[in-house]
Amino acid sequence: MDMAESMNPSSPIGRPWRCTGTAMAPNLLLMCKLLLGLILAHGFPATLDDPFIPFLAVLDGFHAHPGAFAGAMKGLFLAGAIFLMFNVRVREAAMTLGLVVILTLIASKPQFRNHVFIVGCLFFLAGLHRDREDPWLLRLQFALIYGGAFINKVLQADWWNGQFMHYWLHRSMRNPWYEMLVPLLPELGVAKVISWTVIAMELVLAVLFFMPRFTRVAVSLALAMHLGFLAIVGRRVFGHFTEDVLIAMLVFLRWPSGERRIGLGEHLHRILRPVMPLVDLDRQWVVNQTPPGRWLEVAGEGKSWHDGSALWPLLKYNSTFYLALFLGFHAVALLLARI
């Protein structure tokens, strides 16, 4: 790393939550940083250990060298995490983290979790992706996730006859929404409706994610399904799978290049002007005062938005917004877990 580059104010190196100016697309780098925070919050480093009943017999060879595999995984994970967060060789760092996650799961059958494996794949595929190309590998992963989930459920009798959903919502969770609906239909009718709705939506999503022109529809349906499911259930289920998917939807956000001009009304400009640089972690904003009659204006890449319609573009292309959502989500989840 060149010393002049590290001292350059416009360089992203050494700025943990800046996601522009690197070899990786900003939305993918932001996704990787949030996923790293997610697995750290769920204690993934504690699972870095020597192989135990591995999926690949060759890994049993590490038994002759106790601590070697665990030490290598810990060292690579630490290096990958530091490099990724401080924007040094971000593509290589993401692929390293992905390999560590995948190898750790392959090395121990009791440790294997689908939702963690998905994170490993997202890291690795994000590292392979080149900026400004269609993320077709990651799109394929989404299609495989939902297609695999569809096949898994449709082949299990307890899913299509409603028994799994009934036992889970009624016996295991005592879900009040389900309990309220059960009397409306006879013989697991409500459970069957829910089960087949989930199965059908997963099939639709698997097909839509294969087709680039339907990406926006696919993302909207996926977000509605997962957020709706989370709202009904009221707590985490299936590990951190829901968080994985929500964060991974950043794959399909096309981050604008170049500077964006932010115009603030006279009063807002006086109040917020000193604060704006603190929330512009990507160093893409040029903040000025709007012409009379407008209180907010956002412009960039030949497009412009005014007043209320400018709020979403202002938030959507700002890594601070997603970091705040991430921290808020986990704060609420932690609070609910203690109630």
C-alpha positions as CSV (number, residue, x, y, z in Angstrom):
1,M,0.0,0.0,0.0
2,D,1.4,3.4,-1.0
3,M,1.9,5.8,1.9
4,A,0.7,8.7,-0.2
5,E,-2.5,6.8,-1.0
6,S,-3.2,6.1,2.7
7,M,-2.7,9.8,3.5
8,N,-4.9,11.0,0.6
9,P,-8.2,12.4,2.0
10,S,-10.1,11.0,-1.0
11,S,-8.7,7.5,-0.5
12,P,-11.1,4.9,1.1
13,I,-8.3,3.1,2.9
14,G,-8.5,3.3,6.6
15,R,-12.2,4.4,6.6
16,P,-14.2,1.4,7.9
17,W,-17.7,2.4,6.7
18,R,-16.7,4.1,3.5
19,C,-17.9,1.9,0.5
20,T,-16.9,3.9,-2.5
21,G,-13.6,4.2,-4.3
22,T,-12.5,0.6,-4.0
23,A,-12.2,-2.3,-6.5
24,M,-15.6,-3.6,-5.4
25,A,-19.0,-2.2,-6.2
26,P,-20.1,0.0,-3.3
27,N,-23.4,-1.9,-2.7
28,L,-21.5,-5.2,-2.5
29,L,-18.8,-3.9,-0.2
30,L,-21.5,-2.5,2.1
31,M,-23.3,-5.9,2.0
32,C,-20.0,-7.6,3.0
33,K,-19.3,-5.3,5.8
34,L,-22.8,-5.7,7.2
35,L,-22.6,-9.5,6.9
36,L,-19.3,-9.4,8.7
37,G,-20.9,-7.5,11.5
38,L,-23.8,-10.0,11.5
39,I,-21.7,-13.1,11.9
40,L,-19.5,-11.4,14.5
41,A,-22.6,-10.5,16.5
42,H,-23.7,-14.1,16.3
43,G,-20.4,-15.4,17.6
44,F,-19.0,-17.0,14.4
45,P,-15.3,-16.7,15.5
46,A,-16.1,-19.0,18.4
47,T,-16.9,-21.8,16.0
48,L,-13.4,-21.7,14.4
49,D,-12.0,-25.0,15.5
50,D,-10.2,-28.1,14.3
51,P,-12.2,-30.5,12.0
52,F,-14.8,-32.7,13.8
53,I,-16.6,-35.3,11.7
54,P,-15.9,-33.3,8.5
55,F,-17.8,-33.6,5.2
56,L,-14.5,-34.2,3.4
57,A,-12.4,-37.1,4.8
58,V,-9.2,-35.4,3.7
59,L,-9.7,-32.9,6.6
60,D,-9.2,-35.7,9.1
61,G,-5.6,-35.3,8.3
62,F,-5.4,-32.2,10.5
63,H,-6.0,-34.5,13.6
64,A,-2.2,-35.2,13.4
65,H,-1.6,-31.5,13.9
66,P,-3.9,-30.2,16.7
67,G,-4.6,-26.5,16.5
68,A,-3.2,-26.1,13.0
69,F,-6.5,-25.9,11.1
70,A,-8.2,-23.7,13.8
71,G,-5.1,-21.4,13.9
72,A,-5.1,-21.0,10.2
73,M,-8.8,-20.2,10.0
74,K,-8.6,-17.7,12.9
75,G,-5.6,-16.0,11.3
76,L,-7.3,-15.8,7.8
77,F,-10.6,-14.6,9.3
78,L,-8.9,-11.9,11.3
79,A,-6.8,-10.7,8.3
80,G,-9.9,-10.8,6.0
81,A,-12.0,-8.9,8.4
82,I,-9.4,-6.2,9.0
83,F,-8.6,-5.8,5.3
84,L,-12.3,-5.7,4.4
85,M,-13.3,-3.1,7.0
86,F,-10.3,-0.8,6.2
87,N,-10.8,-1.1,2.4
88,V,-7.5,-2.9,1.6
89,R,-7.7,-5.5,-1.2
90,V,-11.5,-5.7,-0.5
91,R,-12.2,-8.3,-3.2
92,E,-9.5,-10.7,-1.9
93,A,-10.6,-10.0,1.6
94,A,-14.2,-10.9,0.8
95,M,-13.2,-14.2,-0.9
96,T,-10.9,-15.0,2.0
97,L,-13.8,-14.6,4.5
98,G,-16.0,-16.6,2.3
99,L,-13.6,-19.5,2.1
100,V,-13.0,-19.4,5.9
101,V,-16.8,-19.6,6.5
102,I,-17.3,-22.4,4.0
103,L,-14.3,-24.5,5.1
104,T,-15.2,-24.1,8.8
105,L,-18.7,-25.5,8.1
106,I,-17.4,-28.3,5.8
107,A,-14.9,-29.3,8.5
108,S,-17.6,-30.0,11.1
109,K,-21.0,-31.6,10.4
110,P,-22.4,-30.6,13.8
111,Q,-21.5,-27.0,13.1
112,F,-23.1,-26.8,9.7
113,R,-25.9,-24.3,9.4
114,N,-27.5,-23.3,6.1
115,H,-27.8,-19.6,7.0
116,V,-24.1,-19.4,7.8
117,F,-23.2,-21.2,4.6
118,I,-25.2,-18.7,2.6
119,V,-23.1,-15.9,4.2
120,G,-19.9,-17.7,3.1
121,C,-21.2,-17.9,-0.5
122,L,-22.2,-14.2,-0.5
123,F,-18.7,-13.2,0.6
124,F,-17.0,-15.4,-2.0
125,L,-19.2,-14.4,-4.9
126,A,-19.1,-10.7,-4.0
127,G,-15.3,-11.0,-4.2
128,L,-15.5,-12.5,-7.7
129,H,-17.8,-9.8,-9.0
130,R,-16.4,-6.9,-11.0
131,D,-17.7,-3.4,-10.5
132,R,-20.4,-2.2,-13.0
133,E,-21.2,-5.8,-14.2
134,D,-24.5,-7.5,-13.7
135,P,-24.1,-9.6,-10.5
136,W,-25.2,-12.7,-12.3
137,L,-23.4,-15.1,-9.9
138,L,-25.2,-13.6,-6.9
139,R,-28.5,-13.6,-8.8
140,L,-27.9,-17.3,-9.4
141,Q,-27.4,-17.8,-5.7
142,F,-30.7,-16.3,-4.9
143,A,-32.4,-18.5,-7.5
144,L,-30.7,-21.5,-6.0
145,I,-31.7,-20.5,-2.4
146,Y,-35.4,-20.2,-3.2
147,G,-35.4,-23.0,-5.7
148,G,-33.7,-25.4,-3.2
149,A,-36.1,-24.3,-0.5
150,F,-39.1,-25.0,-2.8
151,I,-37.8,-28.5,-3.7
152,N,-37.1,-29.3,-0.1
153,K,-40.5,-28.3,1.1
154,V,-42.6,-29.7,-1.7
155,L,-41.0,-33.2,-1.2
156,Q,-41.8,-33.3,2.5
157,A,-45.3,-34.6,3.4
158,D,-45.5,-32.7,6.6
159,W,-45.1,-29.4,4.6
160,W,-47.8,-30.0,2.0
161,N,-50.3,-31.5,4.5
162,G,-49.8,-28.6,7.0
163,Q,-48.5,-30.7,9.9
164,F,-45.1,-29.0,10.1
165,M,-46.6,-25.5,10.1
166,H,-49.3,-26.4,12.6
167,Y,-46.8,-28.0,15.0
168,W,-44.4,-25.1,14.7
169,L,-46.9,-22.3,15.1
170,H,-49.3,-24.0,17.5
171,R,-47.3,-26.3,19.7
172,S,-43.8,-24.8,19.5
173,M,-44.4,-21.0,19.3
174,R,-48.0,-20.6,20.5
175,N,-48.3,-17.9,17.9
176,P,-51.4,-15.7,18.7
177,W,-52.1,-14.8,15.1
178,Y,-52.3,-18.5,14.1
179,E,-54.3,-19.4,17.2
180,M,-56.9,-16.7,16.2
181,L,-57.2,-18.1,12.6
182,V,-57.2,-21.8,13.4
183,P,-61.0,-22.0,14.1
184,L,-61.9,-20.5,10.7
185,L,-60.9,-23.6,8.7
186,P,-61.2,-27.3,9.5
187,E,-58.4,-29.9,9.7
188,L,-55.2,-27.9,9.5
189,G,-56.7,-25.7,6.8
190,V,-55.0,-22.6,8.0
191,A,-51.7,-24.4,8.3
192,K,-52.1,-25.8,4.7
193,V,-52.8,-22.3,3.3
194,I,-49.7,-20.9,5.0
195,S,-47.5,-23.8,3.9
196,W,-48.6,-23.7,0.3
197,T,-48.4,-19.9,0.1
198,V,-44.7,-20.2,1.3
199,I,-44.0,-23.0,-1.2
200,A,-45.6,-21.1,-4.1
201,M,-43.8,-17.8,-3.3
202,E,-40.4,-19.6,-3.1
203,L,-41.0,-21.1,-6.6
204,V,-42.0,-17.8,-8.0
205,L,-38.9,-16.1,-6.5
206,A,-36.7,-18.8,-7.8
207,V,-38.0,-18.1,-11.3
208,L,-38.0,-14.3,-11.1
209,F,-34.4,-14.1,-9.8
210,F,-33.3,-16.0,-12.9
211,M,-34.7,-13.2,-15.1
212,P,-32.9,-9.8,-14.8
213,R,-35.8,-7.8,-16.1
214,F,-37.9,-9.0,-13.1
215,T,-35.3,-8.1,-10.5
216,R,-37.3,-5.3,-8.9
217,V,-40.4,-7.5,-8.7
218,A,-38.4,-10.3,-7.2
219,V,-36.8,-8.1,-4.6
220,S,-40.1,-6.5,-3.6
221,L,-41.8,-9.9,-3.2
222,A,-38.8,-11.3,-1.2
223,L,-38.7,-8.3,1.1
224,A,-42.5,-8.5,1.6
225,M,-42.4,-12.2,2.4
226,H,-39.5,-12.0,4.9
227,L,-40.5,-8.8,6.6
228,G,-44.2,-10.0,6.8
229,F,-43.1,-13.3,8.2
230,L,-40.9,-11.6,10.8
231,A,-43.7,-9.3,11.8
232,I,-46.1,-12.2,12.3
233,V,-43.6,-14.5,14.1
234,G,-42.2,-11.6,16.2
235,R,-38.8,-13.1,16.7
236,R,-35.8,-14.6,15.0
237,V,-36.2,-18.1,13.5
238,F,-33.8,-20.3,11.4
239,G,-30.8,-18.6,12.9
240,H,-30.0,-15.3,11.1
241,F,-31.4,-16.3,7.7
242,T,-33.8,-13.4,7.5
243,E,-31.0,-10.9,8.2
244,D,-28.8,-12.7,5.6
245,V,-31.5,-12.2,2.9
246,L,-32.4,-8.6,3.9
247,I,-28.7,-7.5,3.8
248,A,-28.1,-9.5,0.6
249,M,-30.8,-7.5,-1.2
250,L,-28.2,-4.8,-1.5
251,V,-26.8,-6.8,-4.4
252,F,-29.5,-5.4,-6.6
253,L,-29.0,-1.8,-5.6
254,R,-27.3,0.1,-8.4
255,W,-25.1,2.6,-6.5
256,P,-24.6,5.9,-8.4
257,S,-21.1,7.0,-9.4
258,G,-19.6,10.4,-8.8
259,E,-20.7,13.2,-6.6
260,R,-24.3,14.0,-5.6
261,R,-25.5,17.5,-5.0
262,I,-27.6,18.0,-1.9
263,G,-29.5,21.2,-1.6
264,L,-31.0,22.2,1.8
265,G,-33.6,25.0,2.5
266,E,-32.3,28.0,4.3
267,H,-33.3,26.8,7.8
268,L,-32.2,23.2,7.2
269,H,-28.9,24.4,5.7
270,R,-28.1,26.4,8.8
271,I,-29.0,23.5,11.2
272,L,-27.8,20.5,9.2
273,R,-24.8,21.8,7.3
274,P,-22.3,21.0,10.1
275,V,-23.8,17.5,10.5
276,M,-23.9,16.4,6.9
277,P,-20.2,15.5,6.6
278,L,-20.6,13.2,9.6
279,V,-23.2,11.1,7.9
280,D,-21.7,11.2,4.5
281,L,-19.3,8.3,5.1
282,D,-18.9,7.7,1.3
283,R,-17.7,11.3,0.7
284,Q,-20.1,11.8,-2.3
285,W,-22.1,14.8,-1.2
286,V,-21.7,18.4,-2.2
287,V,-24.0,20.3,0.1
288,N,-25.4,23.7,-0.8
289,Q,-28.5,25.8,-0.2
290,T,-31.6,25.3,-2.4
291,P,-33.3,28.1,-4.3
292,P,-36.2,29.7,-2.5
293,G,-39.3,27.7,-2.4
294,R,-37.7,24.3,-1.9
295,W,-36.5,22.6,1.3
296,L,-34.6,19.6,-0.2
297,E,-33.0,18.8,-3.5
298,V,-30.9,15.8,-4.5
299,A,-29.2,15.6,-7.9
300,G,-26.7,13.2,-9.6
301,E,-26.1,11.3,-12.7
302,G,-28.4,13.5,-14.7
303,K,-31.4,13.0,-12.4
304,S,-32.9,15.2,-9.7
305,W,-35.5,14.9,-7.0
306,H,-37.2,17.7,-5.0
307,D,-38.7,18.1,-1.5
308,G,-40.4,14.9,-0.2
309,S,-39.5,12.8,-3.3
310,A,-35.8,13.5,-2.5
311,L,-35.8,11.8,0.9
312,W,-35.6,8.3,-0.4
313,P,-32.8,8.9,-2.9
314,L,-30.9,10.7,-0.1
315,L,-31.2,7.7,2.2
316,K,-31.0,4.9,-0.3
317,Y,-27.5,5.7,-1.5
318,N,-25.9,6.3,1.9
319,S,-24.2,3.6,3.8
320,T,-24.9,5.4,7.1
321,F,-28.6,4.7,6.5
322,Y,-28.1,0.9,6.2
323,L,-25.7,0.9,9.2
324,A,-28.4,2.6,11.3
325,L,-31.0,0.1,10.1
326,F,-28.6,-2.8,11.0
327,L,-27.9,-1.5,14.5
328,G,-31.6,-0.6,15.1
329,F,-32.8,-4.1,14.0
330,H,-30.4,-5.8,16.4
331,A,-31.2,-3.4,19.2
332,V,-34.9,-4.2,18.8
333,A,-34.2,-7.9,18.5
334,L,-32.1,-7.9,21.7
335,L,-34.9,-5.9,23.5
336,L,-37.6,-8.4,22.4
337,A,-35.4,-11.3,23.5
338,R,-35.3,-10.0,27.0
339,I,-39.0,-9.4,27.3
